[in-house]
């Protein structure tokens, strides 16, 4: 991975993952008017964990580990929500790796 290319591609990766979280609202906070940066720490933690991911299933596991508490507190189904978010996050990660060389 080329460090300069990775640094240039990283902001888009953050933005794409944040969009997925906003769209699926795992905490239910966006529906209550929370700012769109509410899960920025989760986005960074997810990205850090993606380095060990090799599939959509791995991404789903990462999301369960990271977001389970938020999802349960919002009275949503953890497996359904994480499985619906995982493909888009996996795609964003694969695109980041291609862009980073």
MOPAC internal coordinates of N, CA, C and O (Angstrom, degrees):
PM7 1SCF
backbone

  N    0.0000 0     0.00 0     0.00 0    0    0    0
  C    1.4486 1     0.00 0     0.00 0    1    0    0
  C    1.5214 1   108.42 1     0.00 0    2    1    0
  O    1.2310 1   120.91 1   -51.33 1    3    2    1
  N    1.3077 1   115.86 1   128.67 1    3    2    1
  C    1.4523 1   122.59 1   179.01 1    5    3    2
  C    1.5334 1   108.91 1   -80.93 1    6    5    3
  O    1.2310 1   120.47 1   -58.11 1    7    6    5
  N    1.3182 1   116.70 1   121.89 1    7    6    5
  C    1.4686 1   121.81 1  -175.09 1    9    7    6
  C    1.5330 1   112.49 1   -59.37 1   10    9    7
  O    1.2310 1   119.95 1   137.62 1   11   10    9
  N    1.3272 1   117.71 1   -42.38 1   11   10    9
  C    1.4655 1   120.41 1  -179.28 1   13   11   10
  C    1.5213 1   111.02 1   -67.64 1   14   13   11
  O    1.2310 1   120.39 1   137.96 1   15   14   13
  N    1.3221 1   116.86 1   -42.04 1   15   14   13
  C    1.4642 1   120.20 1   178.59 1   17   15   14
  C    1.5294 1   110.51 1   -66.05 1   18   17   15
  O    1.2310 1   120.94 1   140.28 1   19   18   17
  N    1.3327 1   115.81 1   -39.72 1   19   18   17
  C    1.4637 1   120.07 1   178.92 1   21   19   18
  C    1.5272 1   110.57 1   -63.76 1   22   21   19
  O    1.2310 1   120.43 1   136.74 1   23   22   21
  N    1.3140 1   116.79 1   -43.26 1   23   22   21
  C    1.4672 1   120.84 1   179.46 1   25   23   22
  C    1.5272 1   110.89 1   -62.93 1   26   25   23
  O    1.2310 1   120.61 1   142.72 1   27   26   25
  N    1.3255 1   116.45 1   -37.28 1   27   26   25
  C    1.4596 1   120.09 1   179.27 1   29   27   26
  C    1.5303 1   111.71 1   -70.80 1   30   29   27
  O    1.2310 1   120.13 1   145.88 1   31   30   29
  N    1.3382 1   117.36 1   -34.12 1   31   30   29
  C    1.4702 1   121.96 1  -176.46 1   33   31   30
  C    1.5250 1   112.93 1   -85.81 1   34   33   31
  O    1.2310 1   120.00 1   159.53 1   35   34   33
  N    1.3140 1   117.60 1   -20.47 1   35   34   33
  C    1.4629 1   121.48 1  -173.94 1   37   35   34
  C    1.5345 1   114.00 1   -58.47 1   38   37   35
  O    1.2310 1   118.86 1   135.13 1   39   38   37
  N    1.3332 1   119.77 1   -44.87 1   39   38   37
  C    1.4747 1   118.79 1  -179.46 1   41   39   38
  C    1.5357 1   113.04 1   -57.99 1   42   41   39
  O    1.2310 1   120.24 1   143.93 1   43   42   41
  N    1.3261 1   117.14 1   -36.07 1   43   42   41
  C    1.4593 1   119.64 1   178.95 1   45   43   42
  C    1.5308 1   110.06 1   -68.71 1   46   45   43
  O    1.2310 1   120.13 1   141.35 1   47   46   45
  N    1.3094 1   117.36 1   -38.65 1   47   46   45
  C    1.4685 1   121.06 1   176.88 1   49   47   46
  C    1.5243 1   109.84 1   -60.31 1   50   49   47
  O    1.2310 1   120.19 1   132.82 1   51   50   49
  N    1.3125 1   117.23 1   -47.18 1   51   50   49
  C    1.4654 1   120.92 1   176.81 1   53   51   50
  C    1.5266 1   111.32 1   -57.25 1   54   53   51
  O    1.2310 1   120.93 1   134.00 1   55   54   53
  N    1.3180 1   115.83 1   -46.00 1   55   54   53
  C    1.4567 1   121.10 1  -177.64 1   57   55   54
  C    1.5348 1   110.85 1   -63.06 1   58   57   55
  O    1.2310 1   120.27 1   136.64 1   59   58   57
  N    1.3244 1   117.10 1   -43.36 1   59   58   57
  C    1.4658 1   120.58 1  -178.53 1   61   59   58
  C    1.5226 1   111.57 1   -65.39 1   62   61   59
  O    1.2310 1   120.39 1   137.63 1   63   62   61
  N    1.3216 1   116.87 1   -42.37 1   63   62   61
  C    1.4661 1   119.71 1   179.61 1   65   63   62
  C    1.5258 1   110.23 1   -68.37 1   66   65   63
  O    1.2310 1   120.34 1   139.91 1   67   66   65
  N    1.3132 1   116.95 1   -40.09 1   67   66   65
  C    1.4692 1   120.01 1   176.51 1   69   67   66
  C    1.5233 1   110.46 1   -59.96 1   70   69   67
  O    1.2310 1   120.20 1   138.71 1   71   70   69
  N    1.3229 1   117.23 1   -41.29 1   71   70   69
  C    1.4718 1   120.49 1   178.54 1   73   71   70
  C    1.5297 1   111.48 1   -60.36 1   74   73   71
  O    1.2310 1   120.72 1   140.15 1   75   74   73
  N    1.3289 1   116.23 1   -39.85 1   75   74   73
  C    1.4608 1   119.77 1   178.75 1   77   75   74
  C    1.5250 1   109.80 1   -63.32 1   78   77   75
  O    1.2310 1   120.62 1   134.29 1   79   78   77
  N    1.3287 1   116.43 1   -45.71 1   79   78   77
  C    1.4684 1   119.44 1   179.66 1   81   79   78
  C    1.5299 1   111.18 1   -64.07 1   82   81   79
  O    1.2310 1   120.15 1   139.55 1   83   82   81
  N    1.3042 1   117.33 1   -40.45 1   83   82   81
  C    1.4635 1   120.22 1   178.99 1   85   83   82
  C    1.5247 1   109.98 1   -64.08 1   86   85   83
  O    1.2310 1   120.59 1   136.00 1   87   86   85
  N    1.3236 1   116.48 1   -44.00 1   87   86   85
  C    1.4690 1   120.42 1  -178.25 1   89   87   86
  C    1.5288 1   112.38 1   -63.43 1   90   89   87
  O    1.2310 1   120.68 1   143.56 1   91   90   89
  N    1.3296 1   116.31 1   -36.44 1   91   90   89
  C    1.4685 1   120.52 1  -176.26 1   93   91   90
  C    1.5282 1   112.76 1   -96.39 1   94   93   91
  O    1.2310 1   120.31 1   164.87 1   95   94   93
  N    1.3224 1   117.02 1   -15.13 1   95   94   93
  C    1.4643 1   123.35 1   174.82 1   97   95   94
  C    1.5389 1   113.17 1    44.94 1   98   97   95
  O    1.2310 1   120.03 1  -116.46 1   99   98   97
  N    1.3488 1   117.54 1    63.54 1   99   98   97
  C    1.4619 1   120.06 1  -175.33 1  101   99   98
  C    1.5290 1   114.37 1   -59.89 1  102  101   99
  O    1.2310 1   120.05 1   151.65 1  103  102  101
  N    1.3055 1   117.51 1   -28.35 1  103  102  101
  C    1.4617 1   120.61 1  -178.02 1  105  103  102
  C    1.5196 1   112.98 1   -93.60 1  106  105  103
  O    1.2310 1   120.64 1   165.23 1  107  106  105
  N    1.3278 1   116.39 1   -14.77 1  107  106  105
  C    1.4532 1   120.25 1  -174.58 1  109  107  106
  C    1.5216 1   112.50 1    77.71 1  110  109  107
  O    1.2310 1   120.41 1  -177.23 1  111  110  109
  N    1.3273 1   116.83 1     2.77 1  111  110  109
  C    1.4670 1   120.59 1  -176.58 1  113  111  110
  C    1.5201 1   113.17 1   -75.64 1  114  113  111
  O    1.2310 1   120.60 1   146.74 1  115  114  113
  N    1.3342 1   116.46 1   -33.26 1  115  114  113
  C    1.4639 1   118.20 1   179.54 1  117  115  114
  C    1.5213 1   110.50 1   -64.25 1  118  117  115
  O    1.2310 1   120.60 1   142.77 1  119  118  117
  N    1.3132 1   116.46 1   -37.23 1  119  118  117
  C    1.4663 1   120.60 1   178.48 1  121  119  118
  C    1.5285 1   111.03 1   -62.90 1  122  121  119
  O    1.2310 1   120.89 1   156.17 1  123  122  121
  N    1.3264 1   115.90 1   -23.83 1  123  122  121
  C    1.4720 1   120.39 1   179.53 1  125  123  122
  C    1.5214 1   111.66 1   -95.61 1  126  125  123
  O    1.2310 1   120.25 1  -172.75 1  127  126  125
  N    1.3448 1   117.13 1     7.25 1  127  126  125
  C    1.4540 1   120.57 1   175.26 1  129  127  126
  C    1.5131 1   115.85 1    96.34 1  130  129  127
  O    1.2310 1   119.59 1  -167.04 1  131  130  129
  N    1.3234 1   118.39 1    12.96 1  131  130  129
  C    1.4703 1   120.81 1   179.38 1  133  131  130
  C    1.5279 1   109.93 1   -62.94 1  134  133  131
  O    1.2310 1   120.34 1   -29.35 1  135  134  133
  N    1.3380 1   116.95 1   150.65 1  135  134  133
  C    1.4684 1   119.75 1   178.04 1  137  135  134
  C    1.5351 1   110.53 1   -66.26 1  138  137  135
  O    1.2310 1   121.27 1   -25.62 1  139  138  137
  N    1.3141 1   115.18 1   154.38 1  139  138  137
  C    1.4623 1   119.96 1  -176.38 1  141  139  138
  C    1.5200 1   113.82 1   -67.74 1  142  141  139
  O    1.2310 1   119.54 1   170.31 1  143  142  141
  N    1.3218 1   118.48 1    -9.69 1  143  142  141
  C    1.4672 1   119.87 1   177.27 1  145  143  142
  C    1.5332 1   111.93 1   -93.57 1  146  145  143
  O    1.2310 1   120.47 1  -169.63 1  147  146  145
  N    1.3084 1   116.71 1    10.37 1  147  146  145
  C    1.4748 1   122.16 1  -176.83 1  149  147  146
  C    1.5260 1   112.89 1   -53.51 1  150  149  147
  O    1.2310 1   119.96 1   142.74 1  151  150  149
  N    1.3201 1   117.68 1   -37.26 1  151  150  149
  C    1.4658 1   121.09 1  -175.88 1  153  151  150
  C    1.5300 1   112.76 1  -108.41 1  154  153  151
  O    1.2310 1   119.48 1  -156.09 1  155  154  153
  N    1.3186 1   118.59 1    23.91 1  155  154  153
  C    1.4618 1   120.59 1  -178.98 1  157  155  154
  C    1.5275 1   112.38 1   -58.05 1  158  157  155
  O    1.2310 1   119.98 1   140.73 1  159  158  157
  N    1.3167 1   117.64 1   -39.27 1  159  158  157
  C    1.4670 1   120.43 1   177.62 1  161  159  158
  C    1.5196 1   111.36 1   -64.19 1  162  161  159
  O    1.2310 1   120.59 1   142.28 1  163  162  161
  N    1.3201 1   116.48 1   -37.72 1  163  162  161
  C    1.4614 1   120.67 1   176.82 1  165  163  162
  C    1.5251 1   110.51 1   -65.98 1  166  165  163
  O    1.2310 1   120.38 1   139.99 1  167  166  165
  N    1.3123 1   116.88 1   -40.01 1  167  166  165
  C    1.4669 1   120.78 1   179.12 1  169  167  166
  C    1.5200 1   109.77 1   -58.83 1  170  169  167
  O    1.2310 1   120.25 1   131.51 1  171  170  169
  N    1.3157 1   117.12 1   -48.49 1  171  170  169
  C    1.4729 1   120.54 1  -179.48 1  173  171  170
  C    1.5311 1   111.20 1   -63.73 1  174  173  171
  O    1.2310 1   120.23 1   139.98 1  175  174  173
  N    1.3208 1   117.17 1   -40.02 1  175  174  173
  C    1.4713 1   120.34 1   178.92 1  177  175  174
  C    1.5273 1   111.05 1   -66.49 1  178  177  175
  O    1.2310 1   120.40 1   140.82 1  179  178  177
  N    1.3193 1   116.83 1   -39.18 1  179  178  177
  C    1.4647 1   120.79 1   177.69 1  181  179  178
  C    1.5253 1   109.52 1   -63.01 1  182  181  179
  O    1.2310 1   120.35 1   133.85 1  183  182  181
  N    1.3184 1   116.94 1   -46.15 1  183  182  181
  C    1.4704 1   120.60 1   179.80 1  185  183  182
  C    1.5199 1   110.35 1   -60.11 1  186  185  183
  O    1.2310 1   120.04 1   136.95 1  187  186  185
  N    1.2959 1   117.54 1   -43.05 1  187  186  185
  C    1.4622 1   120.88 1   178.61 1  189  187  186
  C    1.5270 1   111.05 1   -59.25 1  190  189  187
  O    1.2310 1   120.69 1   139.30 1  191  190  189
  N    1.3053 1   116.28 1   -40.70 1  191  190  189
  C    1.4673 1   120.85 1  -179.39 1  193  191  190
  C    1.5224 1   112.54 1   -74.63 1  194  193  191
  O    1.2310 1   119.83 1   155.57 1  195  194  193
  N    1.3180 1   117.92 1   -24.43 1  195  194  193
  C    1.4648 1   120.81 1  -178.51 1  197  195  194
  C    1.5231 1   112.73 1   -62.87 1  198  197  195
  O    1.2310 1   120.03 1   159.54 1  199  198  197
  N    1.3047 1   117.54 1   -20.46 1  199  198  197
  C    1.4605 1   120.28 1  -178.87 1  201  199  198
  C    1.5234 1   112.17 1   -61.05 1  202  201  199
  O    1.2310 1   119.80 1   157.57 1  203  202  201
  N    1.3167 1   118.00 1   -22.43 1  203  202  201
  C    1.4637 1   120.72 1   178.90 1  205  203  202
  C    1.5389 1   112.47 1  -100.20 1  206  205  203
  O    1.2310 1   120.29 1   178.50 1  207  206  205
  N    1.3318 1   117.05 1    -1.50 1  207  206  205
  C    1.4633 1   121.66 1  -177.58 1  209  207  206
  C    1.5236 1   111.21 1   -77.33 1  210  209  207
  O    1.2310 1   121.52 1   -39.97 1  211  210  209
  N    1.3329 1   114.70 1   140.03 1  211  210  209
  C    1.4637 1   120.27 1   176.92 1  213  211  210
  C    1.5245 1   112.01 1  -125.77 1  214  213  211
  O    1.2310 1   120.37 1  -177.71 1  215  214  213
  N    1.3295 1   116.89 1     2.29 1  215  214  213
  C    1.4628 1   120.09 1  -177.32 1  217  215  214
  C    1.5258 1   110.55 1  -164.36 1  218  217  215
  O    1.2310 1   121.37 1    -9.21 1  219  218  217
  N    1.3253 1   114.99 1   170.79 1  219  218  217
  C    1.4627 1   120.94 1   175.01 1  221  219  218
  C    1.5265 1   109.94 1   -61.36 1  222  221  219
  O    1.2310 1   120.46 1   142.90 1  223  222  221
  N    1.3189 1   116.72 1   -37.10 1  223  222  221
  C    1.4727 1   120.41 1   179.21 1  225  223  222
  C    1.5254 1   110.76 1   -61.58 1  226  225  223
  O    1.2310 1   120.14 1   140.63 1  227  226  225
  N    1.3207 1   117.34 1   -39.37 1  227  226  225
  C    1.4680 1   120.57 1   176.86 1  229  227  226
  C    1.5289 1   110.64 1   -63.05 1  230  229  227
  O    1.2310 1   120.86 1   138.42 1  231  230  229
  N    1.3228 1   115.95 1   -41.58 1  231  230  229
  C    1.4665 1   120.37 1   178.97 1  233  231  230
  C    1.5253 1   109.76 1   -63.08 1  234  233  231
  O    1.2310 1   120.53 1   137.43 1  235  234  233
  N    1.3084 1   116.60 1   -42.57 1  235  234  233
  C    1.4629 1   119.69 1   178.47 1  237  235  234
  C    1.5243 1   110.38 1   -59.03 1  238  237  235
  O    1.2310 1   120.42 1   137.17 1  239  238  237
  N    1.3175 1   116.80 1   -42.83 1  239  238  237
  C    1.4716 1   121.30 1   177.87 1  241  239  238
  C    1.5291 1   111.75 1   -61.46 1  242  241  239
  O    1.2310 1   121.03 1   137.62 1  243  242  241
  N    1.3125 1   115.64 1   -42.38 1  243  242  241
  C    1.4703 1   121.19 1   178.55 1  245  243  242
  C    1.5299 1   109.46 1   -61.04 1  246  245  243
  O    1.2310 1   120.69 1   135.80 1  247  246  245
  N    1.3280 1   116.29 1   -44.20 1  247  246  245
  C    1.4609 1   120.35 1  -179.65 1  249  247  246
  C    1.5245 1   111.66 1   -65.00 1  250  249  247
  O    1.2310 1   120.34 1   138.77 1  251  250  249
  N    1.3136 1   116.96 1   -41.23 1  251  250  249
  C    1.4661 1   120.20 1   177.37 1  253  251  250
  C    1.5223 1   109.65 1   -60.09 1  254  253  251
  O    1.2310 1   120.75 1   132.14 1  255  254  253
  N    1.3355 1   116.17 1   -47.86 1  255  254  253
  C    1.4661 1   120.21 1  -178.97 1  257  255  254
  C    1.5245 1   111.59 1   -60.31 1  258  257  255
  O    1.2310 1   120.62 1   137.44 1  259  258  257
  N    1.3243 1   116.43 1   -42.56 1  259  258  257
  C    1.4571 1   120.77 1  -173.64 1  261  259  258
  C    1.5351 1   113.81 1   -81.59 1  262  261  259
  O    1.2310 1   120.42 1   143.02 1  263  262  261
  N    1.3264 1   116.80 1   -36.98 1  263  262  261
  C    1.4605 1   120.18 1  -169.02 1  265  263  262
  C    1.5220 1   114.84 1  -109.66 1  266  265  263
  O    1.2310 1   119.89 1   177.34 1  267  266  265
  N    1.3096 1   117.82 1    -2.66 1  267  266  265
  C    1.4654 1   121.58 1  -173.91 1  269  267  266
  C    1.5360 1   111.83 1   -51.15 1  270  269  267
  O    1.2310 1   119.88 1   131.38 1  271  270  269
  N    1.2970 1   117.84 1   -48.62 1  271  270  269
  C    1.4647 1   121.15 1  -178.44 1  273  271  270
  C    1.5128 1   112.80 1   -59.01 1  274  273  271
  O    1.2310 1   120.73 1   135.89 1  275  274  273
  N    1.3464 1   116.21 1   -44.11 1  275  274  273
  C    1.4606 1   120.79 1   178.11 1  277  275  274
  C    1.5258 1   110.47 1   -61.09 1  278  277  275
  O    1.2310 1   121.31 1   133.65 1  279  278  277
  N    1.3307 1   115.10 1   -46.35 1  279  278  277
  C    1.4676 1   120.75 1  -174.38 1  281  279  278
  C    1.5290 1   110.95 1   -66.23 1  282  281  279
  O    1.2310 1   120.78 1   135.67 1  283  282  281
  N    1.3245 1   116.11 1   -44.33 1  283  282  281
  C    1.4709 1   120.59 1   179.34 1  285  283  282
  C    1.5238 1   110.15 1   -63.29 1  286  285  283
  O    1.2310 1   120.47 1   136.65 1  287  286  285
  N    1.3353 1   116.70 1   -43.35 1  287  286  285
  C    1.4660 1   120.09 1   178.66 1  289  287  286
  C    1.5332 1   112.06 1   -61.11 1  290  289  287
  O    1.2310 1   120.63 1   148.75 1  291  290  289
  N    1.3387 1   116.40 1   -31.25 1  291  290  289
  C    1.4655 1   120.92 1   178.79 1  293  291  290
  C    1.5327 1   111.64 1   -86.18 1  294  293  291
  O    1.2310 1   121.02 1  -175.60 1  295  294  293
  N    1.3255 1   115.66 1     4.40 1  295  294  293
  C    1.4656 1   122.66 1   178.85 1  297  295  294
  C    1.5258 1   112.44 1    57.25 1  298  297  295
  O    1.2310 1   121.26 1  -135.85 1  299  298  297
  N    1.3365 1   115.19 1    44.15 1  299  298  297
  C    1.4589 1   122.27 1   176.89 1  301  299  298
  C    1.5217 1   108.16 1  -112.33 1  302  301  299
  O    1.2310 1   120.62 1   -16.87 1  303  302  301
  N    1.3297 1   116.42 1   163.13 1  303  302  301
  C    1.4614 1   121.76 1   179.29 1  305  303  302
  C    1.5296 1   109.92 1   -82.20 1  306  305  303
  O    1.2310 1   120.68 1   -62.18 1  307  306  305
  N    1.3172 1   116.31 1   117.82 1  307  306  305
  C    1.4638 1   122.15 1  -174.85 1  309  307  306
  C    1.5266 1   111.51 1   -60.87 1  310  309  307
  O    1.2310 1   120.17 1   128.35 1  311  310  309
  N    1.3292 1   117.28 1   -51.65 1  311  310  309
  C    1.4651 1   120.33 1  -176.35 1  313  311  310
  C    1.5251 1   112.10 1   -63.64 1  314  313  311
  O    1.2310 1   120.26 1   135.09 1  315  314  313
  N    1.3224 1   117.10 1   -44.91 1  315  314  313
  C    1.4633 1   120.31 1  -179.76 1  317  315  314
  C    1.5263 1   111.43 1   -61.88 1  318  317  315
  O    1.2310 1   120.89 1   133.53 1  319  318  317
  N    1.3146 1   115.90 1   -46.47 1  319  318  317
  C    1.4570 1   119.56 1  -177.02 1  321  319  318
  C    1.5287 1   111.20 1   -66.54 1  322  321  319
  O    1.2310 1   120.33 1   134.37 1  323  322  321
  N    1.3174 1   116.98 1   -45.63 1  323  322  321
  C    1.4631 1   119.69 1  -178.85 1  325  323  322
  C    1.5235 1   111.94 1   -67.60 1  326  325  323
  O    1.2310 1   120.33 1   143.21 1  327  326  325
  N    1.3248 1   116.97 1   -36.79 1  327  326  325
  C    1.4656 1   118.74 1   178.21 1  329  327  326
  C    1.5232 1   111.26 1   -69.67 1  330  329  327
  O    1.2310 1   119.66 1   152.10 1  331  330  329
  N    1.3083 1   118.26 1   -27.90 1  331  330  329
  C    1.4651 1   120.19 1   178.39 1  333  331  330
  C    1.5354 1   111.64 1   -78.45 1  334  333  331
  O    1.2310 1   119.66 1   153.15 1  335  334  333
  N    1.3280 1   118.25 1   -26.85 1  335  334  333
  C    1.4588 1   121.53 1   179.42 1  337  335  334
  C    1.5287 1   112.61 1   -86.29 1  338  337  335
  O    1.2310 1   120.12 1   150.23 1  339  338  337
  N    1.3138 1   117.37 1   -29.77 1  339  338  337
  C    1.4649 1   121.99 1  -171.71 1  341  339  338
  C    1.5258 1   114.89 1   -57.37 1  342  341  339
  O    1.2310 1   118.31 1   134.71 1  343  342  341
  N    1.3266 1   120.83 1   -45.29 1  343  342  341
  C    1.4721 1   118.73 1  -177.75 1  345  343  342
  C    1.5305 1   113.91 1   -59.86 1  346  345  343
  O    1.2310 1   119.83 1   138.17 1  347  346  345
  N    1.3169 1   117.92 1   -41.83 1  347  346  345
  C    1.4652 1   120.49 1  -179.82 1  349  347  346
  C    1.5266 1   111.13 1   -67.24 1  350  349  347
  O    1.2310 1   120.41 1   142.78 1  351  350  349
  N    1.3242 1   116.81 1   -37.22 1  351  350  349
  C    1.4654 1   119.98 1   178.83 1  353  351  350
  C    1.5183 1   110.26 1   -70.49 1  354  353  351
  O    1.2310 1   120.29 1   140.50 1  355  354  353
  N    1.3232 1   117.04 1   -39.50 1  355  354  353
  C    1.4676 1   120.80 1   176.99 1  357  355  354
  C    1.5336 1   109.71 1   -61.75 1  358  357  355
  O    1.2310 1   120.47 1   136.01 1  359  358  357
  N    1.3155 1   116.71 1   -43.99 1  359  358  357
  C    1.4614 1   120.80 1   178.92 1  361  359  358
  C    1.5316 1   110.91 1   -61.11 1  362  361  359
  O    1.2310 1   120.29 1   136.22 1  363  362  361
  N    1.3261 1   117.06 1   -43.78 1  363  362  361
  C    1.4710 1   120.99 1   178.17 1  365  363  362
  C    1.5221 1   110.69 1   -62.04 1  366  365  363
  O    1.2310 1   120.24 1   139.95 1  367  366  365
  N    1.3306 1   117.15 1   -40.05 1  367  366  365
  C    1.4630 1   121.99 1   179.62 1  369  367  366
  C    1.5306 1   110.47 1   -65.57 1  370  369  367
  O    1.2310 1   120.43 1   135.00 1  371  370  369
  N    1.3199 1   116.79 1   -45.00 1  371  370  369
  C    1.4737 1   120.67 1   179.45 1  373  371  370
  C    1.5224 1   110.91 1   -62.41 1  374  373  371
  O    1.2310 1   120.27 1   139.38 1  375  374  373
  N    1.3272 1   117.09 1   -40.62 1  375  374  373
  C    1.4541 1   121.55 1   177.58 1  377  375  374
  C    1.5280 1   110.46 1   -64.38 1  378  377  375
  O    1.2310 1   120.38 1   138.56 1  379  378  377
  N    1.3252 1   116.87 1   -41.44 1  379  378  377
  C    1.4701 1   120.77 1   177.32 1  381  379  378
  C    1.5277 1   110.24 1   -59.81 1  382  381  379
  O    1.2310 1   120.28 1   134.15 1  383  382  381
  N    1.3245 1   117.06 1   -45.85 1  383  382  381
  C    1.4779 1   119.89 1  -179.39 1  385  383  382
  C    1.5243 1   111.51 1   -62.88 1  386  385  383
  O    1.2310 1   120.20 1   141.57 1  387  386  385
  N    1.3401 1   117.22 1   -38.43 1  387  386  385
  C    1.4676 1   119.84 1   176.70 1  389  387  386
  C    1.5395 1   110.80 1   -64.52 1  390  389  387
  O    1.2310 1   121.13 1   135.67 1  391  390  389
  N    1.3258 1   115.45 1   -44.33 1  391  390  389
  C    1.4670 1   119.67 1  -179.17 1  393  391  390
  C    1.5211 1   112.12 1   -67.14 1  394  393  391
  O    1.2310 1   120.65 1   148.73 1  395  394  393
  N    1.3261 1   116.36 1   -31.27 1  395  394  393
  C    1.4610 1   120.52 1  -178.00 1  397  395  394
  C    1.5235 1   112.31 1   -82.17 1  398  397  395
  O    1.2310 1   120.69 1   170.69 1  399  398  397
  N    1.3072 1   116.29 1    -9.31 1  399  398  397
  C    1.4632 1   120.69 1   177.08 1  401  399  398
  C    1.4715 1   111.98 1    74.06 1  402  401  399
  O    1.2310 1   120.10 1   180.00 1  403  402  401

